[in-house]
Amino acid sequence: MREDRQGVVTYDLTAGSDGSVVGCRASGPPGSADLERATCDAILARARFNLATDEAGRAVVGEVSGNMRWTLPD
């Protein structure tokens, strides 16, 4: 990630039927491709979800959205 970059990145995740993240789309301020990439990299490396199930108890794919704030240390 380039130095001196900060901002809020919005992300949309797809959680697979096994609880792992199988997709990530991120969008941030103009010129923030490095922050968007870092957001998805961090999420794909760490995030895990409890299995979502349908009415019959079968595992299903789910979606989650959120924001990640990147700030520089003081």
N, C-alpha and C positions, 0 to 999 in steps of 0.2 A: 504494500500500500504506500502511496506517495506520502511524504511528510506534509504537515500543516493542512490536513484534510479533516473536516468534521462536518456533521450534519445528521439528519434523521433519514433513515432508509425504511421504506415500507416494504414488507415481504408477504408473499402468498406461498404457502407450503402445501404440498400434497403428501399425505401420510398413507403409506401402503397398507394393505390388509394385515401385514405382519407387525405394524407399528413403527416401521422405519420411515424416514423421509425419502421420498422417491422423486420429488420435484421441488424446485425453488425458483420463484420469480421475484426480483427485487427492483425497486425504483426509488431513486433519491433525487437530490437537487441536480440541476444541469452540470455536466462535467464530473459526475461522481461515479463513473463506472468502476473505479477501484473500490469504493465503499460498497457498492452493490455486490461486487464479486466477493469481497471480504465477508459481507453479511451471509451470503449463501454458503460460503466455505465454512464459516463458523457453525452455522445451523446444521449443515449436512454432517459435520464431524461429531456433533454433540447431541442433537435432539432425538428423542425417542418418545413415542406416544403409547398409551394404553390402547389396545385394540378396540376399534369401533365395531359395533355389531348391528345387524338389522333386526327386525322383529322376530325372525326365526333363529337368532343367535349366530348367524354366519358373519364372519369377519368381512368388513367393507372398507373401501378407500374413503378417506376423509380429507377435509381442507381446513387450514388454519391460517389466519392473517394476523399481522402484528407490525410493530415498529421496533427498530434498533437505533439507539442514539450513539453516535461516535463522537467523542470529545477528546480534546488534547489535554494532557495533564497541566496543572497550574505551574 
